[in-house]
């Protein structure tokens, strides 16, 4: 039976990253996988994470399963982090949550709940969106429509087109939105545009599903969640998938959470009970280590302050790299790249053709996706000159 299965090609992004690792050129530049890198090209471990991890190792007396919803400190901390500690829905018990294996697991649990409520529900996703969104949610049985989002000409959000497309969304539909730092384009909605989406959701009855994987890496923890919080203050229900991979550097620990905004406390309890049953059939029990680390950081005032300071420094560095890249490209090309500074988070489309992206790899050992999407956090003082010179040559 199994011998009938053919070998599949590698994931496009991971395959490019593997090609970059195999490249013997000492001056190669890898801007493929969305992982934060410091100036030395290393994905660092937060000091707050190291300290919290040390505490946990010293205190640990058992490797028994966690509760199905995960550690209480983690859930409490993440609900406050995402929605804001003073959110009225928290006070009213309308927000429930369940720990999940990373942001992917959080998205999958959200999809399971959507399909349980409305089998084969229609999900509206942005064009473009993170490539894993559709296969991840579609494997549950959900159906998809796309709404226009990114305008390659202006390098910003085509909100008029987005709004026109979403006028077709109706009650029972799900609209998947990037909470901040849009992956892959880096172009985010303004708060006024979030308010218009809230107006449409109220009028048309669709349910927002927010993927917020980069909170704290755009402007700040609160600013990056402002649109999500605006929706949650006005709408009766919402699902959120959040991740600690980027903003705590817990990539390999697979630390995520699915959060539910219910109509009331009873509805919120029902949603998380459904999520626990879905989790049981998908992965059984949640991973512990990352959630325990994040929970410790979020409940300890000293660790929280330490973590927030580190995260703010990362955010500042990414935004500084955007400024440096724009300045460097302005010196060697006659094309306007100023849009890079207006974007948020780790990603940007450079606006190059597929042929130019291939030429960058083959002729200059500069690795980016064929769409010219780059991970800005992969740039550093040692490779930025090579990057801008290579871009100038292929232009």
N, C-alpha and C positions, 0 to 999 in steps of 0.2 A: 504493500500500500504506500509506504512512505517514499519509496524510490521513484514514484511518479512526480514528486515535487522538484521543481527546477530551482537553481540558485538564483536569487534575486539580486539586483544591483544594490549597492549601499545607499543609505540615506544621502540625498544630494549635499546637504550641509556637512554631515559627518564624513562623507567621502572626500569632500574638498579639504577638510581639516586633516584627514589622513594623508592626502597628497602633499599638503604643506609640511607635515612632519617628516615625510620621506624626502623632501627636497634638500639636497646637500648644500645649497647656496647659503653661506653663513649670513648673508644680508637679506634673507627672505623676510616677508612681512605677511603675517597671518591675521586676517580680519574676518574670519569666517564664523566660528561658533560664538554664540552670545554669552560669553563668560567674561566677567570683569578681570582685567589684568592690571597689575601695578606697573611702575616705571621699569622694573626689571623683567617684565614679561611673565610674572608669576601670579596666579590666582591666590591672594593672601587669605590667611585665617584671621578673622577679627580677634583683637585682644580680648574683647568682651566674651567672645565664644570660647577662647582658650580658658579664661578664668571660670566661666560657667561650667565648662566641661570638666575642669579639674575638681570643682566642688562636687559634681555629680559622681565622678569616679570614686572620690573619697567616701561619699555617703552611700553608694549603691550596695545593697545587700541581696538583691534578687534580680533575675532576668525573666520574671513572670510577665505574662501579657499585661498590657495596659487595658483600661476600659475601652470598649469599642469606639467611643467618641474621642479618645485620646486624653492627655493630661488636663486636669482642670485649669491649672495655671496657664497653659498654652491657649486653651480655648478662651478663657477670660481675657487674657492679654491681647489676643488677635482680634477679638470682637471690638475691644476699645481702640486698638491701633487702626483698624480699618474704618470703623464708623465714627470714632471720636468718643472719648470717655464720657462726655456729657450728652450723648445722643438720647433723645426722649424715648426712642424705641428700645434702647438698652434698659432704661428705667422701667419701661412697661413690660419687659420680658418678651418682646416681639422678635428678638434676634437669637437664633440658636446656631450651633456650629458643630462640625465633626472634623477631627484631624484626618489627613489623607496623605498618601505617598506622593508628596510633591505637588506642584501646581497641576501636573497632568492628572494625578489621582483626584485632585479637587474638581477639576473640570469633568472628569468621568462620573464622579458621584453626582454632580449637578445634572449631567445628562441623564443619569439613571432616574433621578427624581422627576425630571421633565417628562421622560417617556412613561413613567408610572402614572403621571397625572393625565397625559394626553399622548397615547401611543402614536409614534410617527409624527410628532409635532414638527412644525416648520420653524427652522432657525435661520434668522437673517445674519449673515456674516459680512464683514467689510471686505472690499476689494481694494488693496490686498489685505490678507490677514496672515497670522502665523500659520505656516504650512501644516502643522499637526492638528489644528483645530477641527477641520472637517473629518479626517479619518478617525480622530479620537472620539468626537461626539457622534459621528455617523455610525460607528461600530455598534452603538446602542440601538440604532434603527431610526434616528431622527432624519428629517429631510431638510434640504438647504435651499435658500435663496441668497443672492448677494446684493449688497447695496454699494453704490459707488462711494468712494471715500477719498482716495488720494488723487491729486491732480499733478501729473508729471510736469506740466508746463509751469505752474506756479510753485511746485514743490511744497504744497500745503494741502489742507483739507478742502475738498470740493463740497462744502456744506450744502449748497443749494441742490446739488445732485443727490447727495445723501438724503436730504429731507424729502425730495420728490420720490425717491425709491421707497423710503420707509412709510410713506403715506399708504402703501399697500398692505402694511403689516396690520394685523387685526387681533382681536381677542383670541387667546389660545396660541398665538405666535410668540416666539422668543426672539429678542434682538440682542445679539452678542456684541458687547462693546469693550474696548480696551480702556481700562481705568486711567492709565497714563502711559507715557513713553511707548507709543504705539510700535508694535513689532509687526512689520519690518521697516516702517517708513519714518518713525520718529515725529510725525505730525500729529498734534493733539487737538482735541476740541477746546474751545474757550468755555468759560463758565456760562456765558450767555447762550452758547450753543447747547450746553448741557441742559439749560433751562428750557430750551425749545424742545429737546428730546423728552423732557418731563411733561411738557404740555401735550405732546403727541401721545405719549404713553397713557396719560390720564384720559384723553379724548378717545383714543382708538382701543385701549385695553390690552395692548401687548405687555409682556413681562420682560424686563431687562435681565440679562445674564452678564455680569461684569467679570472680566478677567483682569486682575490687577497683580501682575507679577513683578513690577518694578517700583513699588511705592518707596519714595525717598530718593530715587535716582534721577528725577526730573527737575523739581524745584526744591521740595521739602516733603516730609512725611504728611503734613496736613494739606499743603497745596496740591499734592499729587492725588489726594483722595477727595478733593473738594467737589468734583463733579458727581462722583458716586454718592457722596453724602447728601448732595442736593436732591438727587433722585430719591434717596431713601427717606428724606423728610416729607416728600410729597406723594409717594406711591404706596399702595397697600402691600405689595409683595415684590421680592427681588431675590436673585441668587448671586452670590459672589464666590469666585475662586481666587484665593490668595496664596502667595508663595513666599517662603523665606530663603529661597535659593540665592537670589541676587542681593537683597538688602541685609542679609546676615551672612552671606557667603556659604550657606549650608547646601550647596549643590548636591553633593553625593549623599547627604543624609536624607534626601527626599522628604522635605518638610513643607507640607501644604495644609490648607484648611478650606472646607466648603462652608460658607455662611448663608443662612436663610433669614430673610426678613419676612415674617408672617403677618397675616391680618391682625392677629392678636396672639397672646401668649399660648393659648391652646393650639393654634395653628402652627406656631413655631415649634412646639413640642412634637406635634404630629410629623412635621417635616424632618426633624432630626431623627425621629424613630424610624421613618422610612429610609433615611440615609444609612442608619446603622444596619438595617436589614440588607440594603443594597451592597454595602461594604462587605458584609459577611459572605455574600455569594461571589464577589469580585476578587477580594484579596484577604478576606477573613478578619485579620486584626491589624491595627495601624503600626507602622514603625515607631520606635520609641525615642531613640537617641536625639535626633534633631529636634523633635517636639519638646523634649525635656530641657534641652539647651535653650531653645527659644523661650519657653515658659519661664525658666529661671531668669533670663535676661529681662523679660518684660515685667516680672514681679519684684525685682530687686532694683531699687532706685539708683544705686551706684552703678550697677551694670547697665541699666537703661541709659543713664547719662553718658557713660563710656561708649556704648554702642552708637548712640545718636551722634556723638561727636565724630566717630570714625566714619559713619555713613555720610554725614555732611561733607567730610573731607573728600570722600569718593565722588560725591555728586559735584563738588566744586572742581575736582580734577577733570571729570568728564566734560563739563561745560567749558573749562579752560582749553581742553584739547580741541573742542569744536572751534573756538576762537583762533587757536594756533593753526588749525588746518585751513580755515578760510583765508587767513593771512598768507600762509605759505602758497596756497593755490593761486591767490591773487598776484603773487610775484612772478609766477612762471606760466600762467595761462591768461587768455583774454576772455575767459568765461566767468560769469557771476556765480560764485558758490556761497553767497552770503546766507542762503536759506539754511545752511547747515547750523548756523548759530541760532536760528529761530526754532529749531527742533529740540525735542527732549529725550533724555535717556541715552541708551547705548547704540541706537541704530540710525542709519541714514542711507538713502539712495543717492549715489553720486550723480545719477543721470547719464551714465555711460551706456553704450550699446553692449549687447552680448559679445560681439566681436572684440570690442575694446577690453572687456573684462577678461576674455580668454587671452588676449595679447598681453595683458598685465601679468597673468600667470606664466605663460609660456616664455615670454621674453624678459621679464623683470622679476620673477618670483614674488609677485604681489598677489596674494590670494584673497578674493572676495567672491560673492555669489555672482552668477551670470546676470542677475538683475542689477548689479553694482551695489547691492546692499552691503554695507560695511558695519563691523563692530567698532565703534569709535574708541571704546576702551582698550582695543588692541594696539592703539597708537601710543608711541612714547618718544622721548627725546632722541633715542637712538635710531628710530626708523622713519620719522616723519619726513625728513629730507628726501630719503629714497622713495617714499610714497608719492610726494608731490611731483618729483622729477619724473617718475614713471607715468603718472597720470598725464603730465604735460606731453610726454612723448607719444602716448597712444591717442591723444587728442590731435 
